[in-house]
Amino acid sequence: MINVTRTFLPPIDAYQQFVQRAWDKQWLTNRGELVLELEEKLKGYLSVNNIIITNNGTVPLQIALKLLGNGGEIITTPFSYVATTAAIVWENCTPVFVDIDPVHFTIDETKIEAAITPRTTAILATHVFGNPCHLEAIEAIAKKHHLKVIYDAAHAFGVTYKGKSVFDFGDVSTCSFHATKLFHTGEGGAMFCTDAALFHKLFYSHNFGHNGPLAFHGLGVNGKISELQAAMGLAVFPHLAEIIATRKFAVDFYDNHLNSQLQRMKIREGVHWNYSYYPVIFEHETTLLAVMEALNKESIFPRRYFYPSLNTIDYTAGQSMPVSESIAARILCLPLYANMDAADLQRIVSTINENL
Ligand SMILES: *Cc1c(COP(=O)(O)O)cnc(C)c1O
């Protein structure tokens, strides 16, 4: 069976060696040495100055919205995983959707200003499939209208724009280290922030507001990751070059062998991408369904990421988003993971090409 993704599992003895350190210290959580070591390694790898590793990629979105959203209207993309929109509603803010750019699939920066009202407090946009939003345009709009910018960078591990980590853009960026993501800790995530004062607030917020055992520094929640999850991250970390190189091999194979009529995602200029997802867009949903059925018969299970468009789910306002709805109905993410078998790739490509 070939699924849309396969979790990268490091050699189990490498994982056990890290877990052994937790046993030796008898210390399983509350920012133990494994978490601190993983944070240092990731800071170096990503070339960022600040990181807080968290228990997943959703809690940091909630924390950022709690601190910056202020219960207002949040301008956001309808084309993302449901966590992006759900976090807004969960924090008692109101999602205001802006349609996406049909080429990069990120929020259409040219339509943002028309959606701003006196109640708008922030923009929450997703670097979907690791393809960054139009960072400069969004920064300029935010500055002009005094809005905060939060990036859901769950897919953007290791992505750079003009040589700089995408995690360094916006007021806060969040990432997911879920088992299905490019770099993972089983469950996990991170938040990034270059402003020292805001970083301080994010840090306290992810640990109940604790300022030492007896004092508090504002309201907080539990966003901490455990030593057992950090052990997984430390065991996966040395394999990042292999993970990315073998994903690149699969992406190149798809690029070169899939029928050239199939629409692909255009990676934005100036971006060094991470080969995190391989979406293809069919001309019609009926073709997508036929191709999926043919693939499923071969025990190949791509996924309809992202479907449905988030403006159509029951707890959102139901604004019409024609571009996002159209792409959501026609987009399929093909299997993509580390160390994919060349024969499997050939089989996927042949099945698709034969059913177009
Ligand atoms: C995976 C994902 C999340 C949520 O991350 P978790 O670690 O599963 O909580 C948020 N946003 C996007 C776009 C995602 O793909």
The ligand as an SDF file (V2000), in Angstrom:
LIG
                    3D

 15 15  0  0  0  0  0  0  0  0999 V2000
   -0.5850   19.9130   10.1210 C   0  0  0  0  0  0  0  0  0  0  0  0
   -1.1230   21.2990   10.0320 C   0  0  0  0  0  0  0  0  0  0  0  0
   -1.4850   22.0440   11.1610 C   0  0  0  0  0  0  0  0  0  0  0  0
   -1.6450   21.4370   12.5210 C   0  0  0  0  0  0  0  0  0  0  0  0
   -0.5130   20.8640   13.0230 O   0  0  0  0  0  0  0  0  0  0  0  0
   -0.6560   19.7470   14.1670 P   0  0  0  0  0  0  0  0  0  0  0  0
    0.7840   19.5360   14.5480 O   0  0  0  0  0  0  0  0  0  0  0  0
   -1.2780   18.5410   13.5420 O   0  0  0  0  0  0  0  0  0  0  0  0
   -1.4610   20.3090   15.2740 O   0  0  0  0  0  0  0  0  0  0  0  0
   -1.8310   23.3850   11.0140 C   0  0  0  0  0  0  0  0  0  0  0  0
   -1.8670   23.9570    9.8050 N   0  0  0  0  0  0  0  0  0  0  0  0
   -1.5440   23.2750    8.6790 C   0  0  0  0  0  0  0  0  0  0  0  0
   -1.5790   23.9950    7.3720 C   0  0  0  0  0  0  0  0  0  0  0  0
   -1.2010   21.9160    8.7530 C   0  0  0  0  0  0  0  0  0  0  0  0
   -0.9570   21.2270    7.6450 O   0  0  0  0  0  0  0  0  0  0  0  0
  1  2  1  0
  2  3  1  0
  2 14  2  0
  3  4  1  0
  3 10  2  0
  4  5  1  0
  5  6  1  0
  6  7  2  0
  6  8  1  0
  6  9  1  0
 10 11  1  0
 11 12  2  0
 12 13  1  0
 12 14  1  0
 14 15  1  0
M  END
$$$$
